[in-house]
Amino acid sequence: MTVTRFAPSPTGYMHIGNLRTALYSFLISKHDGGKFILRIEDTDRERLVEGATDVIKSTLKITNITYDEGPDVGGEHGPYVQSERKEIYMEYAKKLVELGAAYYCFCTKERLEKLHEEDATGGYDRHCRNLSPEEVEKNLKAGVPFVIRQKMPLEGTTSYTDSVFGEISMNNSELQDQILMKADGYPTYNFCHVVDDYLMGVTHVVRGSEYLTSTPKYVLLYDAFGWERPVYVHLPLLMGKNEDGSVSKLSKRHGAVSFQDLVADGYLPEAVINYIALLGWCPKETNSEFFTLDELKSIFTIDGVSKSPAVFDFEKLLWFNGEYIHKLEDGEFEKLVAPFIKTDIPENVNRQKMLALLKTRISKLSEIDEKMSFFITLPDYEKELFLNKKNKIADFDTPKTVLTEALGILSALDAFDNDTLFAALSPLSEKLGLKTGAVMWCIRIAVSGLSATPGGATEIMEVIGKAESLSRIKAALAKL
């Protein structure tokens, strides 16, 4: 059975890159009917941010990336927060010392700082690597503070095969004797994630390609314990577009790069998930770009993951989001857009009809106030807006005539719905010798003050009501 995990550090918001890692891990396990685990890696105590774990869990809930085991869910491999597994790591670190693959280091902070001053690039000089068992025992009994370091091979190479990037090799001479257990008794990421992945039965480790050159250190730990190595799946870098057209690693300067910020700006979670699924992965046997999460589970395979960096294109995401919004049922759209409406909507405006018209004209929910503003208040416009080559309106006489006739017709109406309005105004084109488009153009400019609008003249009038429609047409005649 395929078992994957998402193991974020609770150090802030949920970055798009982290969310993509969670999504790919989830899809790889679910494609094979496997298990997906959430584990919180909080051993770097200095970087913890209060509330960040809740952000992680709520993000996964909102995006429907459900975990089979993890905090609040439980499972056979708990606890799922690393700070609660502290004793486990020390046990395995000491076992590694017994196996000759790690050692106690008693170097003081002052010695290490001096070493760094003398050679900022050299790393640790392996001063404690060959201490005698007697010296080690003496220091331990005396309570001398220590860390436990991994004893790296000094010669040869260490290789592993990645499912995306192929064989990766590193000269062992380049590997530092990294710290596995810190002086405070907490493990480093380099150690605890290996122990946890083994104990939790993780078969596939999915993470960003920035870990490609770190992984030789991890496979040496697997080998030292005699454990089977997992399948490694390193994901391509996420890049952002710079103002000059170049690309660089995705960061805040490119725009909103946290899931929370995107949702707060009016992006739909399912649109974000669909889009980031395509950032480094290409489906086979289909040209479609739109997939539900269930469809992604069915078609997502590792061999579709690319080596090439993926560019996060905000314009493409905006288009994606717009397509998702346009497909919403009117009632669902009203519910989702409601929190984004900050402007008071006057009683004369038919809220339901207005939102139905706007649904197909916005790309993110936060655009709603701007898009609906002309329904609330007629914008200031120049009378030249009535002139239109396509409709052969070359002077102001045509709109004056159309609006004067329309005013009489509309004033006499009792019903003011779209169908009634269109039926009442349609005969005007034959009476005045104009095309229907020219008649409706003049009326639409008068009631909206805009050259491009969601909906036509009669739809807009149905939304703003009879009194406001007549008032705007009278204002247009005065302007003309």
Sequence and secondary structure as in RCSB ss.txt:
>XXXX:A:sequence
MTVTRFAPSPTGYMHIGNLRTALYSFLISKHDGGKFILRIEDTDRERLVEGATDVIKSTLKITNITYDEGPDVGG
EHGPYVQSERKEIYMEYAKKLVELGAAYYCFCTKERLEKLHEEDATGGYDRHCRNLSPEEVEKNLKAGVPFVIRQ
KMPLEGTTSYTDSVFGEISMNNSELQDQILMKADGYPTYNFCHVVDDYLMGVTHVVRGSEYLTSTPKYVLLYDAF
GWERPVYVHLPLLMGKNEDGSVSKLSKRHGAVSFQDLVADGYLPEAVINYIALLGWCPKETNSEFFTLDELKSIF
TIDGVSKSPAVFDFEKLLWFNGEYIHKLEDGEFEKLVAPFIKTDIPENVNRQKMLALLKTRISKLSEIDEKMSFF
ITLPDYEKELFLNKKNKIADFDTPKTVLTEALGILSALDAFDNDTLFAALSPLSEKLGLKTGAVMWCIRIAVSGL
SATPGGATEIMEVIGKAESLSRIKAALAKL
>XXXX:A:secstr
  EEEE    SSS BHHHHHHHHHHHHHHHHTT EEEE B    GGG  TTHHHHHHHHHHHTT   SBBTTTB 
TT   BGGGGHHHHHHHHHHHHHTTSEEEE   HHHHHHHHHH TTT    TTTT  HHHHHHHHHTT   EEEE
   SSSEEEEEETTTEEEEEEGGG    EEE TTS B HHHHHHHHHHHTT  EEEEEGGGTTTHHHHHHHHHHH
T    EEEEE  EEEE TTS EEE  GGGS  BHHHHHHTT  HHHHHHHHHTSSB  SS       HHHHHHH 
 GGGB SS EEE HHHHHHHHHHHHHTS HHHHHHHHGGG  S   TTS HHHHHHHHGGG SSGGGHHHHHHHH
HS     GGGG BTTTTB SSHHHHHHHHHHHHHHHT S  SHHHHHHHHTHHHHHHT  HHHHHHHHHHHHH  
SS SS HHHHHHHH HHHHHHHHHHHHHH 
